[in-house]
Structures are given as structure tokens and as C-alpha cells.
Amino acid sequence: MGRTIEIATPASAAEAYLTGEDVPGRPGVLLYVDAIGLRPRIAEMADRIASWGHVVLAPHVFHREGRAADLAPHADLRVPGNREAFFAEAMPRVHRLTPALSDADAPAWLAALREHASGPIGVTGYCMGARLAVRTAGLFPDEVAAVGGFHGGRLVTEDPDSPHLALARARAEFVFGHAANDAAMPPEAVSALGEALDAAGLRSVNEVYPAPHGYTMSDSSAYDEAATERHFAALEELFGRVLGAGAR
């Protein structure tokens, strides 16, 4: 359904997967990848969201580290041990993508999406992408109307640039589906996120799904079909109600 485009960022040209643009007048959705990166599974998810009547853009947020294909896993992450080995290699680049760098890229992502979509914008993010989604909503409160965050990690920290602090500037409606028993998002962090949403006066759903971190990723051993379908249903309802939809 989609195609790969290149987007100019302050640092370099970045690849992005664009889908749903074949029908004009559709609202846009920005999809932030997980730590595994831009790959066929992300394209599948973007295509499904596009089938609801949206234009979806999934940028290669690790463009400073190399091309998406070069950073993608070369082993089957559904095989025991392979997922853990890949993350040992991938996590350093996740840490190198600081808030300052991701914030600098966000205007380029939205500008590129705006070239192909109309109306309010939705954002959805997975794993570390949930952090980027929340930050983008705070950076662009007049544009971002709906946000989904699924099996996100470290949404609440003690850092002065913790993602949850961006909620005070946001105006979007939020849906979160956290992973169960997630060390990167323990119960106290989920509660603190809910308190921040309430303090900001934002309409939200802040739930824990009975599934492991990474549950939407069918190309890894963390995949959970029931939780994945629950997330798609919640996201489709949110985007359909808040963004509307173009022709399918």
C-alpha cells in the first residue's frame, strides 16, 4: 500500500514509510516506531491504520545511526534468545536518541505528513515511540488532537525532561495500553501518568494490558495477539472519533 520517502531533518535525510496517500482529504497519523526500528512489521501496522481512512507516516527515527535496513535485525526475533541479543545491540542507539534530538526532528515529521494529509493529526507510538508521541503532543498542542501509546517505557521519570511533563502543554486525547509487569513502566509510574493526565485536564484512557512489553510486534517473541487486537480497537475508536476519517 505504501512507499518509502525521504525527509530532510536538521541532521540528515531520513527514510520514512508513507501509506494511505492515494485518497485525498484524509487526516494524518504519525507512527513512532519501537526500539527495533522501521521494518516490515511497522509497515504492516501503518497499512492497517491507513485502512481506517488515514494517511500514516512512520519515520526512521534512528537516521543518525544509519539506514533502516542496516539497523534492522538479521535474526528471527521470535526465536528464544535472539530478541535479547538484538536489544543488547540496539539499546545504546535508543539512549543516544535524546529528547533534544527527537524534538529537533519532530517538526520535519509533521511537515512531511502535512504535505499528504489534512485536518487534525493523530500520533501513536510503541515502546520508546510512546515517549516520542507524548513529547510531540506537547510540542504541537494546536495540531496533535489524539495520541496512542502502547507498551511504552519510561514515560514517567525524575528527569527534568520526563515525557509526562509534556502533558501540561498538550491538548490531545490520550489512550495508553501499558504492558503488565513492565520494569520500565511499573504500577507507580502508571499511576503518576494518570495523575499528570488528570492535572492537565486531558481526556484519557490509562490501562494495563495483560501482556508483555512489546506485545504488538508480531515479528518478536513478545507478541500477544489478544492485546494487539485490543490496542488496534482502542486506536481505531480514538482516531475515528477525534480525527474523523477520509474515504477508504
N, C-alpha and C positions, 0 to 999 in steps of 0.2 A: 504493500500500500504506500510506503513512504520512500524517501530518498535521503541521502546524506548531503548536507550543505556545509559550507564553511562560514564562520562568523569571525569578524575582526574583534579582538579583545585588546585591552591595554598591553598585554604581554605578547600575544602571538595570535595566529589564526587558529581557530578551534573548530573541530568537527562537531556536527550536531545531526541528530536524526529528526526529520520533519515528516509528519504524516497528517492526512486529513485535509490537505490544502486544495484538493481537487474540486471542492464545493465552496463557492464564495459565501461570505456573510457568517461564518462560524465563529463562535467565541474561542479564545485561545487558552491552552493549558501548557504550563511549563512543568516538565517532569525532571526532577533531580534524581540522579542515579544513586545506587548504593556504593559501597566501597569496592565492589568487584568492577564497576565501571560500565561504560557504554558497550553493549554487546547484543547478540540476537534476542536474549530474553527481554531486555529493555525495549527493543523494537516491537516485540510481541505485545507487551503491556501498553506501549504507546498506541499501537494499532487498535487495540481493544477500546481504549478510552476515546480514540478518534471515531470509532464506530457509533458512539453515542451522539455524534453531531458536533465534534470539536476539532480544532487544529491543535496538534500536540508537537511540542519541541522538546527534545531530550538532548541537552548539550554534553559534550565530553569535558567535564569539569576539571579533569586531570591533564589538560592540554599542555601545561608547562612541563610535564613529565615524559611526554612522548605521544605518539599516535595511539588511538584507541585499540587497534588490532595488536600493537606491540605490547600493550599493558594487559590485555585480556588473558585469562587463564588458558593454559595449553593442556591441562589435565582435566578430567571429568570430576567436577566438584561434588558429584553425588557419591563418589567412591570414598569409603572411610579413610580419613587422614588427608585427603587431597585439599579439602576446604581449609583445614587448619594450616596446611603448608602454604597455601596461596595467601592467606591473610597475614602470615608472618612476613611475607614479602610486600604485601600491599599496604599494610597499616602505616609504615613510615611516610608514604606519599599522602595518605589521608591526613596525617598530622601536619604535613607541610602545607596543606591547603588551609591556611589560616583564615580567620574571619576577614582580615584586611584584604586578602587576595580574592576570596569568594565574593565579598561585597563589591570589589572593583569590577568583577566580571558581570555581575547581575544586570547592570543597565544594558549591556550588549545582548544578553539573552532576551530581555523583554523587548528591546528594539527589533530584534530579528523576528520574534514572534508577532509583533505588531505589523510587520510587513505582510503577513499572511492571514491574520485573524482580525476580528473586530469585537467590540463590546468589552465587558469586564473580563478580567483574567483570573484563571484558577491556577493553583500551584499544588503539586503533590510531590512528596519526597520519601525516600526509603533509606533506612539505616542512617548514615551520615547525611543523606539527602534531606531527611526531615529537618535537620538543623538549618540547612540552606533554605528550605521552604519557609520556615518561620522567620528567618532573617530577611528574606525577600519581602515578606508581607509587611515587616516593619519599615523597610526601606522605601516601599512604594504603596503606602496606605490608600492612595487615591486610585490605584489601578488594580490591586490584588483584592478580589472580593471573596474568594473561597480557597481554603487550604486543607490538604490532607497530609498527615504524617503517620507513617506506618513502620513498625519495629524500629523507631528512631532511638538513637543513643545519645546520652549526654545533652539532653535538651535543657536540663537544669544543672548548673554548676555554680561554684563560688567565684568564678572568674568575672571580672567587670564587664566582659562582653558575652556573658552567657546568653544562649539563644532566647531563653524565656523572657529576658528583659526587653526584647524587641516587641513583645506583645503589647506593651504600653503605648506603642506608636501605631499599631495595626488597627484596621477596621474590618478585617475579613471575618468570615465564619470559619471555624476550625472543626475538623474531625480527626481525632487521634486514635489509632489502634496499636497499643503497645504490645510488645511480646511479654509473655509470662516468664518469671524468674530471670529477668534480664539484668545482669550486673551493671550494665550501662544506663539502665533506667529503672532503679528499684522503686518499691512502693512509695517511699517518702518523696522521691523525685516526681512520680506521677501525681501525688497529692499537691506538691508545690506548683507543678504546672497548672493544675486545675485552679489553684488559688490565684495564680497570675492571670489566667483567663478570666476569672470572675472579677478580679480587681480592675481589669481593663474594660469590663462591661461587654465582653465578646460572647456571642452565641457559640456554643461549642459542645462537642461530644468528646469525652476523655476516658477511653475504655482500655481494659487489658484483655487481649485475646488469649485463649488457652493454647498457645503455640509458641515455638522457639523464635529467637531473634533470626531474622532473615526469612520468615515464613512465606513471603510472596515469591521467592526466587526458585522457580521450578528447575533451574539448572544447578541447584546445590542441594546438599543433604539436609538443609534446614526446611525444605519446602513442606508446607501443610496446606492441602487443597481446601479444606473447610474454611480455614482462616483467610486464605487468599480470596475465596469467593465472597466471604463476608466483607472483606475490605473493598472489593470491586462494587458490591451492592451499596455500601455506605458512600463510596466516592461518586458513583453514578447518581445517587439521590441528591447529594450535596451539589454537584456541578449542574445537574439538570434544573434544580430549584433555584439556585443562586445565579448561575451564568446564563441559563436558558440553553438552547441548542439550535444549531443550524440544520439544514436539510441533511438527511442521512443518505 
